Amino acid sequence: MFKDQELKEKVILVTGGGTGLGKSMSRYFLTLGAKVIIASRKQEVLDATVKELTEETGGEIIGVVCDVRKPLEIEALIEEGIKKFGEINVLVNNAAGNFISPTERLSPKAFDIIVDIVLKGSYNCSLLLGKYWIKEKISATMLNIVTTYSWTGSGYVVPSAVAKAGVLSLTRSLGAEWAKYCIRTNAIAPGPFPTQGAFSRLFPEGLKEKIDPLKRIPLNRYGDHQELANLAAYLVSDFSSYVNGEVVTIDGGEWLYNAGEFTGLDAVPGEMWDYIEKEIRGKKK
């Protein structure tokens, strides 16, 4: 999407950066000249990703073990990033967890696990980095990864829906409050972007046979990771310097298609519309 080195002035912290979309965004940030700090709870995941992305891009990247539910670990993560690169001026709140289940089958602990990672993790990182940015008078950007059901809600992923709605509210609230400190806050709401592990847990093979996710997407395909990385790069770059407190959907039209009361009429074959039209006109008469 961009020319080389468009992000060369950026030092970007990506939570959940060792795998999936976080890894894909980190790869593109490095390609564009940014320095990147990725955080994950697993050292072996971080080591493998740092090695792979360093060899692939030649960029500067470090991995720091951190559980975003724990403020002390986040403080250590921030200190390590500043020690290595001098400052941090972009945060991507990407760490998440999710699984499908009827809500009545959940324990309070199961609910807590998701909400703590997604919502608590996001506000922990936002608050601690925000305090640092304000104190040091650093112009900064925050990018939160939410979902389209952040505003609609969704059954069977209720903990995630609750948590992501909170992150969306955090995005808009900080966009309004912290802009005076030259801190922009935006969000991306992705549709289906297949990833190892997470996507298969949400759509296991037996379920995919009954509920085909592709049938929900007007473009009839999944998103490509590079497409999301393009959008993320734009929103953390200076090209989007007047975009603040906004959420950008990238889902091939999925949520709008399924929100429409009559879009299910796609299932009606073309030749049947003549019959339907005659029926409708007959009733009018």
SVG drawing of the C-alpha trace seen along z (x, -y; Angstrom):
<svg xmlns="http://www.w3.org/2000/svg" viewBox="-58 -20 76 52">
<polyline fill="none" stroke="black" stroke-width="0.4" points="0.0,0.0 2.8,-2.4 6.2,-3.3 9.2,-2.1 10.1,-3.8 6.7,-5.5 6.7,-4.4 10.4,-4.9 9.7,-7.4 7.4,-5.0 8.1,-2.7 5.1,-0.3 4.1,1.9 1.8,4.8 0.2,6.9 -0.6,10.4 2.1,9.8 3.5,13.3 0.8,14.9 -2.2,14.3 -3.2,10.7 -0.7,9.2 2.1,11.0 0.9,9.9 0.6,6.3 4.0,6.4 5.5,7.8 4.2,4.9 5.1,2.3 8.7,3.6 8.6,3.5 7.7,-0.1 10.6,-1.0 9.0,-1.0 10.7,0.4 8.4,3.0 7.9,4.5 5.8,7.6 4.3,8.9 3.0,12.4 2.7,14.7 4.8,17.4 8.6,16.9 8.9,19.6 6.3,17.9 8.1,14.6 11.5,16.1 10.2,17.8 8.4,14.7 11.3,12.3 13.6,14.6 11.3,15.1 10.4,11.4 14.0,10.2 15.2,12.6 12.3,11.7 12.3,7.9 15.7,6.9 13.8,4.7 14.4,4.0 12.1,6.0 12.1,7.4 9.8,9.7 8.9,9.3 6.9,11.8 3.9,10.0 0.5,10.9 -1.6,7.8 -3.9,8.6 -1.0,7.7 0.0,4.0 3.4,4.7 4.3,6.8 3.1,4.1 5.3,1.5 8.3,3.8 7.3,4.2 7.2,0.5 10.5,0.0 12.1,2.7 10.8,1.1 12.0,-2.4 15.4,-1.0 15.8,0.6 14.3,-2.1 14.3,-5.3 10.6,-5.7 7.2,-4.1 4.8,-6.2 2.3,-3.7 0.2,-1.1 -1.8,1.7 -4.1,3.3 -4.5,6.7 -4.2,9.3 -7.5,11.3 -9.2,14.5 -12.5,16.0 -14.5,19.3 -18.0,20.3 -20.4,21.5 -24.0,21.1 -23.8,18.5 -25.6,20.6 -22.8,23.2 -20.1,20.7 -18.6,20.4 -17.8,16.9 -14.1,17.9 -14.6,18.6 -16.3,15.2 -13.5,13.5 -10.7,15.0 -12.0,13.4 -13.0,10.1 -9.7,9.8 -7.6,10.3 -9.6,8.2 -11.0,5.4 -8.7,5.3 -5.7,5.9 -6.6,3.1 -7.3,0.5 -4.2,1.5 -1.9,0.9 -3.8,-2.2 -3.6,-3.7 0.0,-3.0 1.3,-4.0 -1.0,-7.1 0.4,-8.3 3.9,-7.9 2.9,-9.8 1.3,-12.6 4.2,-13.0 6.8,-13.0 4.6,-15.1 4.9,-12.5 2.5,-12.7 1.2,-9.2 -1.4,-6.9 -3.4,-4.0 -5.1,-1.4 -7.5,1.1 -8.7,4.2 -12.4,4.8 -15.2,6.7 -18.3,5.8 -20.4,7.3 -18.9,4.7 -21.9,2.6 -24.5,5.2 -23.7,7.8 -23.8,11.5 -25.0,14.7 -22.6,17.6 -19.6,15.2 -21.1,13.1 -17.9,12.5 -16.1,11.4 -19.0,9.2 -19.1,7.5 -15.3,7.0 -15.0,5.7 -17.9,3.3 -15.9,1.9 -12.8,1.5 -14.9,-0.3 -16.2,-2.7 -12.6,-3.1 -11.6,-4.1 -14.2,-6.7 -13.8,-8.1 -10.1,-8.5 -10.3,-9.9 -12.4,-12.7 -10.4,-13.2 -6.7,-12.6 -6.7,-14.4 -5.6,-17.6 -2.4,-15.7 -1.8,-14.9 -2.8,-11.3 -5.1,-9.8 -7.2,-6.7 -8.9,-4.6 -10.1,-1.1 -10.4,1.6 -13.4,4.0 -12.3,7.0 -14.6,9.6 -13.3,13.2 -9.6,13.3 -8.5,16.9 -5.7,17.5 -4.1,20.6 -5.8,21.7 -8.3,18.9 -10.4,19.3 -10.5,23.1 -11.8,22.7 -14.6,20.4 -15.5,22.5 -14.5,26.1 -15.0,28.4 -18.3,30.0 -19.8,26.5 -18.4,25.1 -20.4,27.8 -23.7,26.5 -22.8,22.7 -20.6,21.8 -19.0,18.4 -18.5,17.6 -22.2,17.5 -22.4,14.5 -20.0,12.4 -21.2,10.6 -17.7,10.6 -17.7,14.4 -14.2,14.7 -12.3,14.2 -10.1,11.3 -6.4,11.4 -4.0,10.5 -2.2,8.0 -5.5,6.1 -5.9,5.6 -2.2,4.8 -2.6,2.1 -5.5,0.5 -3.5,0.7 -0.5,-0.9 -2.6,-3.8 -4.3,-4.4 -1.0,-4.4 0.7,-6.6 0.7,-10.4 -1.4,-10.1 -4.4,-9.6 -3.5,-12.4 -7.1,-13.8 -8.8,-10.5 -9.6,-10.2 -12.1,-8.3 -13.2,-6.3 -13.8,-2.6 -13.2,-1.3 -14.9,1.9 -13.1,4.3 -15.3,7.3 -16.3,7.6 -19.8,6.2 -20.6,9.1 -22.3,7.3 -24.4,5.0 -25.4,7.9 -26.6,10.0 -28.2,7.0 -30.5,6.4 -34.0,7.9 -34.4,9.0 -30.9,9.8 -31.7,13.5 -33.6,13.2 -30.3,13.9 -31.4,17.6 -34.4,17.0 -33.4,18.2 -33.8,15.7 -36.6,17.5 -38.8,17.5 -39.0,13.7 -41.5,13.7 -43.8,15.8 -43.2,13.7 -43.9,10.5 -47.2,12.0 -48.2,12.9 -47.5,9.5 -49.4,7.7 -52.3,10.1 -52.6,9.2 -52.5,5.5 -55.5,5.9"/>
</svg>
